[in-house]
Amino acid sequence: MKSSDLMQSFKRRGANNYHPLPIVLSRGEGATVWDVEGKSYLDFLSCYSALNFGHQHPKIIQALRTQLEKLAICSRAFHSEALCLFAEKITAVCGFDKVLAMNTGTEAVETAIKLARKWGYLKKMVPSDQANIIVMENNFHGRTVTVVSFSSEPLYRKDFGPFTPGFSSVPFGDISRLEASITDHTVAVLLEPIQAEAGILLPPTGYLKKVRELCQKKNVLMILDEIQTGMARTGSNFCYELHDAKPDVLILGKSLGGGVLALSAVLASTDVMDVIEPGEHGSTFGGNPLASAVGVEALSVMVADKMAEKASQIGKVSMQALRAKPLPGVREIRGSGALIGIELEPQLGGARRYCERLAANGVLCKETHEHVIRIAPPLMISTQELERGLDQILEVLNS
C-alpha cells in the first residue's frame, strides 16, 4: 500500500492521539530510515532518545534473537537467568545497589513515586497519607493520571481530572523557591536534569548540585528522571555526572531497551529500595527475560562503544555548524551533547512547518513546545551523515 492509503486507513481506524508528520516508515538501519515508497531519511529524532544506538544495532539484535530462542517471557513467580544478569549489569554500570525493572518510562516514574512515598512513611516517619513530592514547572514525566496531576501543561490535564494529590511545583532552576517549599512532609524532589519536552531547557550552572546538597540537608530523596537524557545522550553516560549530582533514585528508560523493546528501570540504594515488599508493586512484563537480555547488551554497547564520547562530539560539531553565522528568526540554540534545541521566534509561525520542510529534504526532526526544533540523532551516526543533516537544517532555516 502507498503511504497515502496507509495514512487514510489509520485515520479511519486509529486513535487521534498523535499528530505525526505525513510519512509512513517501513524500515531502518543505523541513522537511516525508509518510507514505504523507498525514500530514505536521516533520523534526527531517535524516537525521543529511545534509539540512541541507532536502528537495528547488530549486537542488540543478536542479543534479542539469542534470548528469543531460549526464553522470552516468564512469570516473576520464578527467577529468570536474564533478569539476574540484568540486575548485576545495570547496578554495576550505574553505581547503585538495587534495581526495579519495569517497561515504559512513565511506569518507572510511578514506581519512583510509590518508592518515595513509602520511604517517607517508614524512614522519615511522615504521617500516613501526608507525603508530598516537589516537582518542577514545565516537567514531562509521562501521561498517566497521577503524572499529569502534577503537570503544568494544560493540554495534558484538560478533561482528565480529578487528579492525584500529594504534589507541589516550583520553577525549574530556582533553588530558593525549592528550599522554601520543602516541609516536614516532603519526601522527594522529582526533576529532569534537562527539560527535553519543554524545549530542551537547561538548568542554571550549579543548580543540580545545589539540589543534591539541599535534599541531603533536608532528608529528602532526590529523584532524577533520565529517561531521555540518560544512556549517553548528553555527553556522559548519565547527565547527572556532568553536574556532580548523583541522585538517591535514578529513573532510566527509552534507549535502555536498545531501540527494540520497552524497558525501564528505577535504581536506588538498599536502604531506599528495600521498603518495597513482595506483592506491593510489580508488572507482568517488567524485567522479562527478552527485555533483560536486550538491556544488558544496550548497557554493554553504551560503555564499549564509548557512546558518551560520540554524543559529546556530535554536540561540538552541531553547535559549531549551527552557531557559525546568525540564522534568521532563531532566538536561541541550546543543548548538551547530542540533545539540542533550536528555538524560533514566535512570529515565524511555529517549528512544525520547518520540520515538514526538513522531512521533504530527507531529514526527520520534530517540533517540541511549538517553537523549538529538537535535534537528537542516533549516537552512532557517521560524521558524513551528521554534516549532511546539519547542512539541510541550515538550508531550511536560511530559506
C-alpha positions in Angstrom: 0.0 0.0 0.0 1.1 3.6 -0.7 1.8 6.0 2.2 -1.4 8.0 1.4 -3.5 4.8 1.6 -2.0 3.7 4.8 -2.4 7.1 6.5 -6.0 7.3 5.3 -6.6 3.8 6.7 -5.1 4.7 10.0 -7.2 7.9 10.2 -10.3 5.7 10.0 -9.2 3.1 12.5 -6.6 4.6 14.8 -6.9 6.9 17.7 -6.2 10.6 17.1 -3.7 10.9 20.0 -0.7 11.9 17.9 -0.1 14.4 15.1 2.7 12.8 13.1 4.4 14.2 10.0 2.9 12.7 6.8 5.4 10.0 6.4 4.9 6.2 6.7 8.2 4.5 7.7 8.9 0.9 6.8 12.4 0.0 7.9 15.5 1.4 9.5 19.2 0.8 9.8 21.7 2.8 11.8 20.8 6.5 11.4 18.7 6.0 8.3 15.0 5.1 7.8 13.0 4.4 4.7 9.3 5.0 3.9 7.1 2.5 2.1 7.9 4.1 -1.2 11.6 3.6 -0.6 12.7 7.2 0.1 15.4 7.4 2.7 15.7 9.9 5.6 18.2 10.7 8.2 16.7 10.2 11.6 17.5 13.3 13.7 14.8 12.4 16.3 15.9 9.0 17.6 12.4 8.3 18.9 13.0 10.8 21.7 16.2 9.1 22.7 14.9 5.5 22.5 17.2 5.0 19.6 20.5 6.3 21.0 22.3 3.4 19.5 20.5 3.6 16.1 18.1 1.3 14.3 18.7 -2.4 14.3 22.1 -2.3 16.1 23.6 -5.6 15.2 24.9 -6.5 18.7 21.5 -5.7 20.2 19.6 -7.6 17.5 21.8 -10.6 18.1 21.1 -10.5 21.8 17.4 -10.3 21.1 17.5 -13.3 18.8 19.6 -15.4 21.1 17.3 -14.8 24.1 14.2 -15.2 22.0 15.2 -18.7 21.1 15.8 -19.5 24.8 13.1 -17.9 26.9 11.1 -14.7 26.1 8.7 -14.4 29.0 8.3 -16.0 32.4 6.4 -15.1 35.5 8.0 -13.2 38.3 6.8 -16.2 40.4 10.1 -17.6 39.3 13.7 -16.2 38.9 15.0 -15.8 35.3 18.6 -16.0 34.4 18.4 -13.0 32.2 16.9 -10.7 34.9 19.5 -11.8 37.4 22.2 -10.9 34.8 20.5 -7.6 34.0 20.4 -6.6 37.7 24.1 -7.3 38.0 24.9 -5.3 34.9 22.8 -2.2 35.4 23.7 -1.7 39.1 27.4 -2.1 38.2 27.3 0.4 35.3 25.1 2.9 37.2 26.7 2.6 40.6 23.5 1.8 42.6 22.8 -1.0 45.0 19.5 -2.3 43.6 17.2 -2.0 40.6 13.4 -2.5 40.0 12.7 -3.2 36.3 9.6 -2.0 34.6 8.5 -1.5 31.0 7.7 2.1 30.0 9.2 5.3 31.3 6.0 6.6 32.9 5.7 3.2 34.8 9.2 3.8 36.2 8.2 7.3 37.3 5.1 5.9 39.0 7.4 3.3 40.6 9.7 6.0 41.9 6.7 7.9 43.3 5.5 4.9 45.2 9.0 4.1 46.4 9.5 7.7 47.7 6.1 7.8 49.5 6.7 4.5 51.3 10.3 5.5 52.2 8.8 8.7 53.7 6.4 6.8 55.9 8.8 4.1 57.0 12.1 6.0 57.2 11.2 9.7 57.7 8.1 9.0 59.7 5.9 11.3 57.7 2.2 10.9 58.9 0.2 8.5 56.9 -1.1 9.8 53.6 0.6 13.2 54.1 3.7 12.7 51.9 4.4 15.4 49.4 6.7 15.3 46.4 8.0 18.6 44.8 8.2 18.7 41.0 9.3 21.3 38.5 7.1 23.5 36.4 7.2 22.5 32.7 8.0 19.0 33.6 7.3 16.0 31.5 7.3 12.6 33.2 4.6 10.8 31.1 0.9 10.8 30.8 -0.7 8.6 33.4 -3.4 10.3 35.6 -1.0 10.6 38.5 1.8 12.0 36.4 -0.4 14.6 34.6 -1.7 15.5 38.0 1.5 17.5 38.6 2.0 18.7 35.0 1.9 22.4 34.3 0.9 21.8 30.6 -2.9 22.4 30.2 -3.0 20.1 27.2 -2.1 17.1 29.4 -4.7 17.9 32.1 -7.8 19.3 30.4 -10.8 16.9 30.9 -8.7 14.2 32.7 -9.4 15.1 36.3 -9.9 14.5 39.2 -6.2 14.4 39.9 -3.9 12.7 42.4 -3.0 14.9 45.3 0.4 15.0 47.1 2.5 17.1 44.7 3.6 20.8 44.6 5.6 22.5 41.9 8.3 25.1 41.8 10.1 26.9 38.9 12.9 24.8 37.3 16.3 26.3 38.2 15.1 28.3 41.2 16.9 26.8 44.2 15.5 29.4 46.6 11.9 28.6 45.8 12.7 24.9 46.1 14.2 25.3 49.6 11.2 27.4 50.7 8.8 24.7 49.5 10.3 21.8 51.5 8.4 20.9 54.6 8.5 18.1 57.2 6.1 16.2 54.9 8.3 16.5 51.8 9.6 13.0 50.8 11.2 13.7 47.5 12.2 16.2 44.8 11.5 14.8 41.3 13.1 16.5 38.3 14.7 16.1 34.9 18.3 17.3 34.5 17.3 18.8 31.2 13.6 19.5 30.4 13.5 18.0 26.9 9.8 18.1 26.1 9.6 21.7 27.4 12.0 22.8 24.7 15.5 21.5 25.7 15.7 23.7 28.8 19.0 23.5 30.7 19.3 24.3 34.4 21.5 27.2 35.6 25.1 26.3 36.3 25.5 24.5 39.6 21.7 24.1 40.1 21.6 20.3 40.1 24.5 20.1 42.6 22.6 22.5 44.9 19.5 20.4 44.6 21.6 17.4 45.6 23.0 19.2 48.6 19.7 20.6 49.7 18.0 17.2 49.5 20.7 15.7 51.7 20.5 18.5 54.2 16.7 18.2 54.5 16.5 14.4 54.4 14.6 14.4 51.2 15.1 11.9 48.3 16.4 13.4 45.0 14.8 11.6 42.1 16.3 12.2 38.7 14.3 11.3 35.6 16.9 10.4 33.0 14.6 8.6 30.6 15.5 11.0 27.8 18.9 12.3 29.0 20.4 9.0 30.2 22.3 6.3 28.3 25.0 8.7 26.9 22.7 11.2 25.2 24.1 14.3 26.8 27.8 13.6 26.6 28.2 11.4 29.7 26.6 8.0 30.4 24.2 9.9 32.7 23.6 13.6 32.7 23.9 13.9 36.4 27.6 13.0 36.1 28.2 16.3 34.2 26.9 18.1 37.3 28.3 16.1 40.1 24.8 15.4 41.4 24.2 11.7 41.9 20.6 11.2 42.9 19.1 8.9 45.5 16.8 7.5 42.9 17.6 7.3 39.2 15.0 6.6 36.5 16.0 5.2 33.1 14.1 4.1 30.1 13.8 4.6 26.3 17.3 3.6 25.0 17.8 1.1 27.8 15.6 -1.1 25.6 18.2 -0.9 22.8 15.7 0.6 20.4 13.8 -2.7 20.1 11.8 -3.2 23.3 10.2 -1.3 26.1 12.4 -1.5 29.2 12.7 0.9 32.1 14.4 0.8 35.5 14.4 2.5 38.9 17.7 2.4 40.7 18.3 3.2 44.4 20.3 2.3 47.5 19.4 -0.8 49.5 18.0 1.5 52.3 15.5 3.0 49.9 14.6 0.1 47.7 14.0 -2.4 50.5 11.0 -0.5 51.7 9.1 -2.3 48.9 8.0 -5.8 49.9 6.7 -8.8 47.9 3.3 -8.1 46.3 3.3 -4.3 46.8 4.4 -3.5 43.3 5.2 -5.2 40.1 4.4 -5.8 36.4 3.7 -9.0 34.4 6.2 -7.9 31.8 8.6 -5.9 34.0 12.0 -7.4 33.8 11.0 -10.1 31.4 13.9 -12.2 30.0 13.8 -10.8 26.5 13.9 -7.2 27.6 16.5 -8.0 30.3 18.9 -9.6 27.7 18.5 -6.6 25.5 19.1 -4.2 28.4 22.4 -6.0 29.2 23.5 -5.6 25.6 22.4 -2.0 25.4 24.5 -1.1 28.5 27.4 -3.0 27.1 27.2 -1.1 23.8 27.0 2.2 25.6 30.2 1.5 27.5 32.2 -0.5 25.0 31.4 1.8 22.0 32.1 5.0 24.1 28.7 6.4 23.1 29.1 9.3 25.6 32.2 10.5 23.8 30.3 10.2 20.5 27.5 12.3 21.9 29.9 14.9 23.0 31.5 15.1 19.6 28.1 15.3 17.9 27.3 18.3 20.1 30.5 20.1 19.3 30.1 19.6 15.6 26.4 20.6 15.6 26.8 23.7 17.8 29.8 24.9 15.7 27.8 24.5 12.5 24.5 26.0 13.8 26.2 28.9 15.6 28.7 29.7 12.8 26.5 32.5 11.4 23.4 34.3 12.6 20.2 32.4 11.5 17.1 34.5 10.6 14.4 34.0 13.1 16.4 31.9 15.5 16.1 33.1 19.1 18.5 30.6 20.8 20.4 27.3 20.2 20.9 25.3 23.3 21.7 21.8 24.4 24.0 19.3 25.9 25.8 16.6 23.9 23.5 15.2 21.2 20.4 16.8 22.6 19.9 20.2 21.0 17.0 22.6 20.7 16.7 25.4 18.1 14.2 27.9 19.4 12.5 30.1 16.8 10.9 33.5 17.2 7.1 33.1 17.7 6.3 35.3 14.7 7.7 32.6 12.4 4.6 30.6 13.0 5.9 27.6 14.9 8.5 24.9 14.3 6.3 22.3 12.7 6.4 23.8 9.2 10.2 23.7 9.4 10.2 20.1 10.3 7.8 19.4 7.4 10.3 21.1 5.0 13.2 19.1 6.6 11.3 15.9 6.0 10.7 16.8 2.4 14.5 17.2 2.2 15.2 13.9 3.8 15.8 14.8 7.5 13.4 13.8 10.2 13.1 16.2 13.2 10.1 17.1 15.4 8.9 20.3 17.0 8.6 20.5 20.7 6.9 23.1 22.8 5.6 24.6 19.5 8.6 26.9 18.7 11.6 24.5 19.2 13.1 22.1 16.7 14.6 19.2 18.5 17.9 17.8 17.2 18.8 14.4 18.6 20.4 12.0 16.0 21.5 8.4 16.9 24.9 8.5 18.7 26.4 6.1 16.1 25.7 8.5 13.2 28.7 9.0 10.9 30.4 12.4 10.5 29.2 12.5 6.9 25.6 11.8 7.8 25.7 14.3 10.6 27.1 17.0 8.4 24.6 16.2 5.6 21.7 16.6 8.1 23.1 19.8 9.5 23.5 21.2 6.0 19.8 20.6 5.4 18.8 22.2 8.7 20.9 25.3 7.9 19.4 25.5 4.4 15.8 25.3 5.7 16.5 27.9 8.4 18.1 30.2 5.9 15.4 30.0 3.3 
